Amino acid sequence: MVRAGDRCRAEELFAFVSANRAVYPIATQCRVLGVSPSGYYAWRTRGASSRSKADEILLGRIRAIHAKSHGTYGVPRIHAELREQGVGTARKRIARLMRQAGLAGVSRRKGTTTKQRRAKMPPAPDLVKRDFAAERPDELYVADITYVPTWAGFLFLAVVLDACTRRVVGWSMANHLRTELVLDALNMALHQRRPASVIHHSDSEYMRAGSLG
């Protein structure tokens, strides 16, 4: 029998029951191992709740990456981006969460769709060339989107950083990833700083950088 308080041992037995539930009846396994079926189902519920919360956090990261790519990144590229952020997870899990959230990337094999999209929205010239050094304030603004988990769900935060001072000069927060989220952050920066001329850069595949002013 499992002694009271021997929680780690009980969880190991519950894991064994779960792994073999397709072979042996749960009630039989619990009786043989000396654990209660009610304890097993409570353990399953706790595990499901933890996995659900972890999935919710991961989905927030996926949404942020997907939004920064303007909806172009699929499972492979999001998986690679997560790895760069130090988040290790399986592609199947990413695919499942994206499918449940209705997210999809643009397949490179669909050449017609990609060409039509680029024809409608030609890429802005990359004025930065991965060189984010700025000699003076209000010379280069760098845009980014991140997510903030809350008890009520996820909020998305768009920020505009001054590359010289490393200070936030504009920001916007919303529960969606529509275009106005980014534009509101940029408009705040322009209203507060009123630069004569500035380069606004983002890592988007279709709108990398543009000169304002």
C-alpha positions in Angstrom: 0.0 0.0 0.0 1.1 3.6 -0.6 1.7 5.4 2.7 0.0 8.7 3.3 2.3 11.5 2.4 4.3 9.4 -0.1 3.1 11.7 -2.9 6.1 11.2 -5.2 5.7 7.4 -5.0 1.9 7.7 -5.7 2.5 9.9 -8.7 4.9 7.4 -10.1 2.3 4.7 -9.7 -0.4 6.9 -11.3 1.9 7.5 -14.3 2.3 3.7 -14.6 -1.4 3.2 -14.6 -1.9 5.9 -17.2 0.8 4.4 -19.5 -0.9 1.0 -19.3 -4.5 1.9 -19.3 -5.0 0.6 -22.8 -3.8 -2.8 -21.7 -5.2 -3.3 -18.2 -8.3 -1.9 -16.6 -7.6 1.2 -14.5 -9.5 -0.2 -11.5 -7.5 -3.5 -11.6 -4.2 -1.7 -11.8 -5.1 0.6 -8.9 -6.1 -2.3 -6.7 -2.9 -4.3 -7.5 -0.7 -1.2 -6.9 -2.5 -0.2 -3.8 -3.7 3.3 -5.0 -7.2 4.6 -5.2 -9.0 5.2 -8.6 -10.2 8.5 -7.3 -6.7 9.5 -6.6 -5.6 8.5 -10.1 -8.4 10.6 -11.7 -7.6 13.5 -9.5 -3.9 13.2 -10.7 -5.1 13.1 -14.3 -7.2 16.2 -13.8 -4.2 18.1 -12.2 -2.0 17.1 -15.1 -4.5 18.1 -17.7 -4.9 21.5 -16.0 -1.1 22.1 -16.0 -0.8 21.1 -19.6 -3.7 23.4 -20.6 -2.0 26.3 -18.9 1.3 25.5 -20.6 -0.4 25.2 -24.0 -2.0 28.6 -23.4 1.4 30.2 -22.7 3.0 28.6 -25.7 0.1 29.6 -27.9 0.7 33.2 -26.9 4.3 33.0 -28.1 3.1 31.3 -31.3 0.6 34.1 -32.0 3.2 36.8 -31.4 5.7 35.1 -33.9 2.9 34.5 -36.4 1.8 38.2 -36.2 5.4 39.5 -36.6 5.6 37.5 -39.8 2.3 39.0 -41.0 0.8 35.6 -41.1 3.4 34.0 -43.3 5.2 31.7 -40.8 4.1 28.1 -40.6 5.0 25.3 -38.2 8.7 24.8 -39.3 9.6 28.5 -39.1 7.7 29.1 -35.9 9.5 26.0 -34.4 12.8 27.5 -35.4 12.0 30.9 -34.0 10.9 29.3 -30.7 14.2 27.4 -30.5 16.1 30.7 -31.0 14.1 32.1 -28.0 15.1 29.1 -25.9 11.7 27.4 -26.0 12.0 23.7 -26.8 8.8 22.0 -27.9 7.7 19.4 -30.5 6.5 20.4 -34.0 3.4 18.3 -33.5 2.5 20.3 -30.5 2.9 23.6 -32.4 0.9 22.2 -35.3 -1.9 21.2 -32.9 -2.1 24.6 -31.2 -2.0 26.4 -34.5 -4.7 24.2 -35.9 -6.9 24.8 -32.9 -6.3 28.6 -33.1 -7.0 28.7 -36.8 -3.4 29.9 -37.6 -1.7 28.9 -40.8 1.4 30.0 -42.7 1.9 30.7 -46.4 3.2 27.7 -48.2 6.2 28.4 -50.5 4.7 25.8 -53.0 1.8 28.1 -53.6 3.7 30.4 -55.8 0.6 32.1 -57.2 -0.6 33.2 -53.8 2.8 34.5 -52.7 3.3 36.4 -56.0 -0.2 38.0 -55.7 0.5 39.0 -52.1 3.8 40.6 -53.0 2.2 42.3 -56.0 -0.3 44.0 -53.7 2.2 44.8 -51.0 5.8 45.2 -52.3 8.5 44.8 -49.7 10.0 48.1 -48.4 13.7 48.4 -48.9 15.8 47.2 -46.0 17.5 50.5 -45.0 19.0 49.0 -41.9 20.9 45.9 -43.3 20.9 44.4 -39.7 23.0 47.3 -38.5 21.0 48.7 -35.6 23.6 51.3 -34.5 22.3 54.9 -34.4 24.5 57.9 -33.8 21.7 60.2 -32.5 18.2 59.9 -31.1 15.2 59.8 -33.4 17.4 58.4 -36.2 16.2 54.7 -36.1 13.1 53.2 -34.5 12.9 49.5 -34.0 9.4 47.9 -33.7 8.6 44.7 -31.8 5.6 42.7 -30.7 5.4 40.6 -27.6 2.6 39.1 -25.5 1.6 39.5 -21.8 -0.2 36.6 -20.1 -2.9 37.7 -17.7 -5.6 35.9 -15.7 -8.1 37.1 -18.3 -6.1 35.8 -21.3 -3.3 37.2 -23.4 -2.7 40.8 -24.3 -0.3 41.8 -27.1 2.1 44.6 -26.7 3.6 46.6 -29.6 6.6 48.7 -28.7 8.8 51.2 -30.6 12.4 51.5 -29.4 14.8 54.3 -30.2 18.0 52.4 -31.4 20.3 55.1 -30.0 18.8 55.6 -26.5 17.3 52.1 -26.1 14.3 53.8 -24.7 10.6 53.0 -25.5 9.2 56.0 -27.4 5.9 54.5 -28.3 3.7 51.5 -27.3 0.3 50.1 -27.7 -1.5 47.2 -26.1 -4.6 45.2 -27.2 -6.2 41.8 -27.1 -5.8 41.4 -30.9 -3.0 41.5 -33.5 -4.6 43.8 -36.1 -2.6 46.4 -38.0 -3.8 49.2 -35.7 -1.9 47.7 -32.8 1.4 48.5 -34.5 0.3 51.8 -36.0 -0.9 53.1 -32.7 2.5 52.4 -31.2 4.2 54.2 -34.1 1.8 57.1 -34.0 2.6 57.6 -30.3 6.3 57.7 -31.0 5.8 60.2 -33.8 3.5 62.4 -31.7 5.8 62.4 -28.7 9.1 62.8 -30.4 8.1 64.6 -33.6 11.3 63.5 -35.5 12.2 65.4 -38.7 13.2 62.1 -40.4 13.4 58.6 -39.0 13.7 55.0 -40.2 11.1 52.6 -38.8 12.3 49.0 -38.8 10.5 45.7 -38.1 11.5 42.1 -38.8 8.4 41.5 -41.0 9.1 39.7 -44.2 7.0 42.1 -46.2 7.5 45.4 -44.5 11.0 45.6 -43.1 11.8 49.3 -42.9 10.6 52.6 -44.1 11.8 56.1 -44.0 9.4 58.6 -42.4 9.8 62.3 -42.8 
